[in-house]
């Protein structure tokens, strides 16, 4: 795998806003945390992905990892944190423009 930190060659380019998903016990950030991609490692080849799936399954983790991203979380600016692609999702344009998108009940 090639290290692509600071480049745009990941599935999602540098600067993409993302949301944390699939939180596991002990994670510093929970589902819904917001951040920005600042780099990537990958892509993993099909054989590497197969090996990762098997190794992760042994640890009780489900997921297919193609890229490993470096994300700066909004609450930790300037500190890139590594995370697998199956644990983040890109945010839609509309959501980026609404800082506290919540449903209001009366």
Backbone torsions as a table, in degrees:
resi	resn	phi	psi	omega
1	UNK	NA	145.8	178.5
2	UNK	-97.9	138.4	175.6
3	UNK	-79.9	124.4	-175.3
4	UNK	-116.9	26.5	-177.1
5	UNK	-57.9	128.2	178.5
6	UNK	82.9	0.0	178.4
7	UNK	-108.4	175.6	-176.0
8	UNK	-106.8	20.1	-172.4
9	UNK	-86.0	0.2	176.3
10	UNK	-69.5	172.0	175.7
11	UNK	-57.9	-38.4	175.4
12	UNK	-111.1	128.3	-175.0
13	UNK	-72.1	161.6	173.8
14	UNK	-52.4	137.4	-179.2
15	UNK	96.2	-11.4	178.8
16	UNK	-65.9	130.9	175.9
17	UNK	-81.1	136.0	-177.4
18	UNK	-133.0	161.7	176.6
19	UNK	-121.5	140.0	177.2
20	UNK	-74.2	136.1	174.8
21	UNK	-136.0	167.7	175.9
22	UNK	57.5	45.4	178.7
23	UNK	-59.8	140.0	176.4
24	UNK	-114.5	157.4	177.6
25	UNK	-55.0	134.4	178.5
26	UNK	91.0	-7.3	177.8
27	UNK	-65.6	140.4	177.5
28	UNK	-71.3	-30.3	-180.0
29	UNK	-116.2	137.3	-178.1
30	UNK	-98.7	167.7	177.4
31	UNK	-50.5	135.0	178.9
32	UNK	99.2	-15.3	178.2
33	UNK	-60.8	143.6	-176.6
34	UNK	-111.3	145.4	179.1
35	UNK	-159.1	-175.6	-177.7
36	UNK	-131.4	132.9	177.5
37	UNK	-69.8	129.8	177.9
38	UNK	-118.1	-4.2	178.1
39	UNK	178.6	175.4	-176.7
40	UNK	-151.0	158.2	173.4
41	UNK	-127.9	125.0	179.5
42	UNK	144.3	-167.0	-1.2
43	UNK	-79.3	154.2	173.9
44	UNK	-75.5	140.7	177.6
45	UNK	-70.9	164.7	177.9
46	UNK	-55.3	-39.5	-179.6
47	UNK	-70.3	-37.6	176.6
48	UNK	-64.8	-40.6	178.8
49	UNK	-63.5	-41.4	178.6
50	UNK	-62.2	-43.1	178.6
51	UNK	-63.3	-42.1	179.0
52	UNK	-62.8	-42.4	179.5
53	UNK	-59.5	-44.1	-180.0
54	UNK	-65.1	-47.5	-178.6
55	UNK	-64.6	-41.3	178.9
56	UNK	-67.3	-38.6	178.8
57	UNK	-60.9	-36.4	177.4
58	UNK	-61.1	-26.4	-179.4
59	UNK	-98.1	7.4	178.8
60	UNK	78.9	19.8	-179.5
61	UNK	-109.6	126.7	176.7
62	UNK	-101.4	136.2	176.9
63	UNK	158.3	146.6	177.2
64	UNK	-107.1	118.5	-176.3
65	UNK	-105.0	117.7	174.8
66	UNK	-100.8	-42.4	178.9
67	UNK	-126.4	151.4	171.4
68	UNK	-114.2	122.0	-175.5
69	UNK	-104.7	156.6	171.0
70	UNK	-110.1	120.4	-174.4
71	UNK	-121.2	136.0	169.0
72	UNK	-97.1	112.4	179.3
73	UNK	-75.2	147.4	-177.1
74	UNK	-56.8	-33.1	-178.5
75	UNK	-88.2	2.7	179.2
76	UNK	-139.7	57.5	-176.3
77	UNK	-60.9	142.1	177.8
78	UNK	82.9	1.4	-179.8
79	UNK	-121.9	94.0	179.1
80	UNK	-66.8	134.2	180.0
81	UNK	-120.6	133.0	179.1
82	UNK	-76.9	140.2	179.3
83	UNK	-156.2	142.2	178.6
84	UNK	-72.2	149.5	-178.0
85	UNK	-60.4	-26.9	-179.1
86	UNK	-76.5	-1.8	-179.0
87	UNK	-111.9	6.9	175.0
88	UNK	-138.1	159.6	174.0
89	UNK	-141.9	144.0	178.9
90	UNK	-67.2	148.2	179.1
91	UNK	-92.7	137.4	177.6
92	UNK	-68.2	151.5	-177.5
93	UNK	-50.6	-45.3	-177.1
94	UNK	-61.0	-38.2	-178.1
95	UNK	-69.1	-31.8	179.1
96	UNK	-62.0	-33.1	-175.3
97	UNK	-83.9	-7.4	-178.4
98	UNK	-117.6	100.4	-173.8
99	UNK	-62.1	-40.0	-178.2
100	UNK	-126.2	68.8	-177.5
101	UNK	-73.7	106.0	179.6
102	UNK	-138.2	149.9	176.2
103	UNK	-82.4	140.5	-178.7
104	UNK	-105.6	128.5	178.4
105	UNK	-112.2	138.5	179.6
106	UNK	-109.8	NA	NA
